[in-house]
């Protein structure tokens, strides 16, 4: 399953927050213990019910699942291809004027 760039950014933000909390042994205000690899993602700061549901649909239920969720591919969107140079069957990024 591919994820949109904004979802990838969200996953990165969640991962960094969980990583920071785990390594500094911070505790949440509701006095839960520090994150462990088996902590449910819904307890990570910044993850509410909606985000937790999206993560669950991706098969990410615990912090461990998040750590091992690796991208299936990378699309370099920094290089643009002119429309005239596009080849059939090749993914490209182009820039158009409105």
N, CA, C and O of each residue as an XYZ file, in Angstrom:
392
protein
N       0.840     -1.160      0.000
C       0.000      0.000      0.000
C       0.895      1.236      0.000
O       1.784      1.358      0.843
N       0.671      2.127     -0.913
C       1.432      3.369     -0.972
C       0.761      4.412     -0.091
O      -0.458      4.411      0.085
N       1.581      5.298      0.455
C       1.021      6.372      1.265
C       1.391      7.706      0.643
O       2.429      7.835     -0.005
N       0.550      8.680      0.841
C       0.770     10.014      0.296
C       1.905     10.703      1.054
O       2.196     10.353      2.198
N       2.552     11.696      0.402
C       3.660     12.393      1.070
C       3.291     12.982      2.430
O       4.094     12.929      3.362
N       2.079     13.545      2.557
C       1.694     14.124      3.846
C       1.558     13.047      4.913
O       1.825     13.300      6.088
N       1.140     11.834      4.509
C       1.053     10.742      5.471
C       2.442     10.258      5.857
O       2.667      9.879      7.006
N       3.369     10.267      4.917
C       4.752      9.900      5.220
C       5.350     10.893      6.208
O       6.082     10.502      7.117
N       5.043     12.165      6.036
C       5.520     13.199      6.962
C       4.929     12.968      8.343
O       5.621     13.112      9.350
N       3.665     12.615      8.393
C       3.012     12.333      9.667
C       3.671     11.141     10.349
O       3.943     11.191     11.548
N       3.932     10.074      9.605
C       4.589      8.902     10.172
C       5.968      9.269     10.712
O       6.358      8.812     11.786
N       6.705     10.094      9.968
C       8.030     10.515     10.421
C       7.930     11.315     11.715
O       8.730     11.115     12.629
N       6.953     12.219     11.798
C       6.770     13.028     12.997
C       6.418     12.153     14.198
O       6.949     12.346     15.292
N       5.526     11.196     13.989
C       5.134     10.282     15.065
C       6.329      9.450     15.513
O       6.552      9.265     16.710
N       7.093      8.951     14.551
C       8.264      8.142     14.876
C       9.262      8.943     15.708
O       9.774      8.448     16.712
N       9.539     10.182     15.293
C      10.509     11.001     16.021
C      10.043     11.298     17.440
O      10.841     11.275     18.377
N       8.753     11.577     17.600
C       8.217     11.826     18.930
C       8.349     10.588     19.808
O       8.758     10.684     20.965
N       8.007      9.439     19.263
C       8.098      8.189     20.030
C       9.556      7.875     20.358
O       9.867      7.450     21.471
N      10.443      8.085     19.394
C      11.870      7.821     19.595
C      12.410      8.728     20.705
O      13.124      8.267     21.596
N      12.069     10.009     20.648
C      12.533     10.972     21.650
C      12.023     10.577     23.039
O      12.783     10.576     24.007
N      10.763     10.252     23.127
C      10.178      9.897     24.418
C      10.768      8.610     24.965
O      11.003      8.494     26.168
N      11.008      7.647     24.097
C      11.550      6.364     24.538
C      12.974      6.522     25.062
O      13.329      5.935     26.084
N      13.786      7.308     24.371
C      15.185      7.432     24.757
C      15.424      8.390     25.909
O      16.454      8.286     26.576
N      14.533      9.301     26.165
C      14.700     10.211     27.303
C      13.865      9.758     28.494
O      13.885     10.377     29.558
N      13.121      8.653     28.293
C      12.280      8.079     29.339
C      11.298      9.107     29.896
O      11.027      9.137     31.097
N      10.773      9.943     29.011
C       9.743     10.888     29.414
C       8.471     10.118     29.760
O       8.217      9.036     29.230
N       7.698     10.685     30.639
C       6.396     10.093     30.932
C       5.323     11.077     30.515
O       5.546     12.287     30.479
N       4.181     10.551     30.207
C       3.052     11.392     29.804
C       2.436     12.043     31.034
O       2.643     11.592     32.161
N       1.678     13.106     30.804
C       1.046     13.829     31.896
C       0.045     12.972     32.652
O      -0.209     13.211     33.833
N      -0.529     11.973     31.983
C      -1.499     11.120     32.669
C      -0.812      9.984     33.427
O      -1.444      8.988     33.777
N       0.468     10.144     33.671
C       1.310      9.252     34.468
C       1.440      7.835     33.918
O       1.688      6.905     34.685
N       1.281      7.652     32.635
C       1.606      6.361     32.028
C       3.120      6.234     32.004
O       3.827      7.242     32.012
N       3.620      5.022     31.976
C       5.062      4.833     31.934
C       5.592      5.211     30.551
O       4.818      5.456     29.625
N       6.900      5.256     30.425
C       7.533      5.628     29.163
C       7.138      4.634     28.074
O       6.712      3.515     28.359
N       7.287      5.059     26.838
C       6.956      4.188     25.710
C       7.858      2.967     25.677
O       9.044      3.040     25.997
N       7.281      1.862     25.290
C       8.035      0.634     25.054
C       7.741      0.207     23.622
O       6.799      0.714     23.014
N       8.526     -0.715     23.072
C       8.246     -1.160     21.698
C       6.837     -1.725     21.524
O       6.306     -1.730     20.413
N       6.233     -2.198     22.604
C       4.896     -2.773     22.506
C       3.791     -1.782     22.866
O       2.627     -2.167     22.974
N       4.149     -0.500     23.052
C       3.148      0.530     23.340
C       2.238      0.716     22.141
O       2.695      0.720     20.998
N       0.951      0.870     22.406
C      -0.013      1.125     21.339
C       0.239      2.519     20.774
O       0.499      3.454     21.531
N       0.165      2.669     19.455
C       0.440      3.957     18.820
C      -0.531      5.039     19.267
O      -0.200      6.221     19.178
N      -1.707      4.679     19.740
C      -2.681      5.693     20.139
C      -2.225      6.479     21.362
O      -2.786      7.535     21.654
N      -1.214      5.985     22.087
C      -0.711      6.687     23.258
C       0.465      7.610     22.927
O       0.961      8.314     23.806
N       0.911      7.613     21.683
C       2.018      8.478     21.280
C       1.494      9.890     21.097
O       0.434     10.096     20.506
N       2.240     10.859     21.607
C       1.836     12.260     21.501
C       1.614     12.620     20.038
O       2.448     12.328     19.181
N       0.481     13.256     19.765
C       0.161     13.676     18.406
C      -0.698     12.680     17.644
O      -1.142     12.962     16.531
N      -0.932     11.521     18.237
C      -1.773     10.513     17.587
C      -3.108     10.469     18.298
O      -3.211     10.040     19.447
N      -4.118     10.919     17.596
C      -5.468     10.863     18.143
C      -6.199      9.664     17.558
O      -5.590      8.837     16.880
N      -7.495      9.563     17.813
C      -8.268      8.423     17.318
C      -8.263      8.303     15.795
O      -8.206      7.194     15.264
N      -8.321      9.433     15.089
C      -8.358      9.396     13.623
C      -7.038      8.887     13.062
O      -7.018      8.021     12.188
N      -5.938      9.430     13.568
C      -4.616      9.003     13.093
C      -4.363      7.552     13.485
O      -3.815      6.785     12.694
N      -4.754      7.170     14.692
C      -4.573      5.788     15.133
C      -5.310      4.828     14.202
O      -4.792      3.763     13.866
N      -6.511      5.205     13.789
C      -7.287      4.357     12.868
C      -6.573      4.229     11.522
O      -6.523      3.140     10.950
N      -6.019      5.338     11.012
C      -5.265      5.282      9.752
C      -4.040      4.385      9.883
O      -3.729      3.609      8.979
N      -3.347      4.497     11.017
C      -2.178      3.647     11.236
C      -2.577      2.183     11.335
O      -1.888      1.310     10.807
N      -3.691      1.911     12.010
C      -4.167      0.525     12.133
C      -4.491     -0.065     10.765
O      -4.256     -1.249     10.528
N      -5.037      0.767      9.853
C      -5.333      0.286      8.501
C      -4.061     -0.081      7.746
O      -4.087     -0.922      6.848
N      -2.944      0.555      8.112
C      -1.651      0.233      7.507
C      -0.976     -0.946      8.209
O       0.103     -1.381      7.806
N      -1.618     -1.459      9.265
C      -1.037     -2.572     10.008
C      -0.099     -2.117     11.115
O       0.654     -2.923     11.662
N      -0.138     -0.834     11.449
C       0.728     -0.286     12.486
C      -0.087     -0.134     13.758
O      -0.915      0.770     13.870
N       0.148     -1.020     14.716
C      -0.609     -1.003     15.960
C       0.273     -0.656     17.164
O      -0.211     -0.105     18.152
N       1.555     -0.976     17.079
C       2.471     -0.711     18.189
C       3.638      0.135     17.707
O       3.834      0.328     16.507
N       4.405      0.632     18.659
C       5.602      1.392     18.325
C       6.567      0.521     17.523
O       7.231      1.009     16.608
N       6.646     -0.758     17.860
C       7.510     -1.689     17.118
C       7.071     -1.769     15.646
O       7.912     -1.764     14.747
N       5.760     -1.842     15.405
C       5.250     -1.868     14.035
C       5.673     -0.607     13.284
O       6.043     -0.668     12.112
N       5.615      0.533     13.969
C       5.996      1.803     13.353
C       7.485      1.814     13.013
O       7.880      2.299     11.953
N       8.303      1.284     13.909
C       9.744      1.247     13.667
C      10.113      0.388     12.467
O      11.079      0.676     11.762
N       9.343     -0.663     12.241
C       9.646     -1.571     11.139
C       8.826     -1.303      9.882
O       8.895     -2.074      8.926
N       8.054     -0.228      9.871
C       7.285      0.126      8.688
C       8.209      0.879      7.742
O       8.483      2.062      7.944
N       8.680      0.206      6.729
C       9.635      0.782      5.790
C       8.951      1.097      4.472
O       8.029      0.389      4.065
N       9.393      2.151      3.801
C       8.787      2.477      2.508
C       9.056      1.382      1.482
O      10.121      0.763      1.485
N       8.094      1.153      0.617
C       8.248      0.143     -0.428
C       9.027      0.688     -1.619
O       9.671     -0.066     -2.348
N       8.962      2.010     -1.809
C       9.711      2.648     -2.882
C       9.829      4.136     -2.593
O       9.168      4.673     -1.705
N      10.680      4.777     -3.358
C      10.890      6.209     -3.205
C      10.712      6.876     -4.553
O      11.256      6.421     -5.559
N       9.963      7.936     -4.569
C       9.793      8.700     -5.803
C      10.511     10.028     -5.642
O      10.193     10.810     -4.747
N      11.483     10.279     -6.512
C      12.217     11.538     -6.480
C      11.399     12.576     -7.220
O      11.299     12.540     -8.447
N      10.818     13.497     -6.480
C       9.971     14.524     -7.083
C      10.697     15.856     -7.226
O      10.074     16.896     -7.438
N      12.019     15.813     -7.109
C      12.783     17.053     -7.214
C      13.235     17.338     -8.643
O      13.660     18.453     -8.945
N      13.147     16.343     -9.523
C      13.556     16.521    -10.921
C      12.316     16.490    -11.817
O      11.519     15.554    -11.766
N      12.175     17.524    -12.629
C      11.014     17.642    -13.502
C      11.358     17.164    -14.912
O      12.482     17.337    -15.382
N      10.377     16.565    -15.572
C      10.520     16.089    -16.945
C       9.568     16.876    -17.826
O       8.403     17.075    -17.483
N      10.072     17.315    -18.954
C       9.200     18.021    -19.890
C       8.210     17.022    -20.478
O       8.536     15.849    -20.664
N       7.006     17.493    -20.768
C       5.955     16.624    -21.307
C       6.429     15.942    -22.586
O       6.106     14.777    -22.818
N       7.174     16.636    -23.401
C       7.638     16.073    -24.668
C       8.602     14.904    -24.456
O       8.759     14.059    -25.337
N       9.258     14.855    -23.268
C      10.245     13.812    -22.982
C       9.675     12.611    -22.228
O      10.408     11.667    -21.934
N       8.379     12.632    -21.913
C       7.763     11.551    -21.146
C       7.675     10.285    -21.992
O       7.271     10.322    -23.155
N       8.063      9.161    -21.384
C       8.005      7.853    -22.038
C       6.854      7.040    -21.434
O       6.610      7.126    -20.231
N       6.154      6.262    -22.241
C       5.063      5.426    -21.713
C       5.588      4.442    -20.657
O       6.641      3.829    -20.828
N       4.838      4.310    -19.576
C       5.180      3.349    -18.535
C       6.220      3.829    -17.543
O       6.611      3.069    -16.657
N       6.681      5.065    -17.664
C       7.692      5.595    -16.761
C       7.057      6.677    -15.885
O       6.424      7.602    -16.394
N       7.230      6.554    -14.562
C       6.702      7.560    -13.646
C       7.610      8.783    -13.670
O       8.826      8.661    -13.519
N       7.031      9.945    -13.857
C       7.801     11.189    -13.906
C       7.080     12.275    -13.130
O       5.905     12.137    -12.789
N       7.786     13.344    -12.860
C       7.201     14.542    -12.256
C       7.311     15.638    -13.287
O       8.383     15.879    -13.842
N       6.204     16.299    -13.540
C       6.238     17.408    -14.492
C       5.636     18.632    -13.831
O       4.932     18.532    -12.826
N       5.922     19.785    -14.407
C       5.443     21.051    -13.889
C       4.672     21.743    -14.999
O       5.175     21.899    -16.112
N       3.464     22.151    -14.697
C       2.652     22.818    -15.721
C       2.257     24.196    -15.229
O       2.274     24.468    -14.028
N       1.912     25.039    -16.140
C       1.400     26.367    -15.789
C      -0.114     26.355    -15.884
O      -0.686     25.722    -16.771
N      -0.758     27.060    -14.962
C      -2.220     27.108    -15.030
C      -2.689     28.274    -15.854
O      -3.894     28.469    -16.018
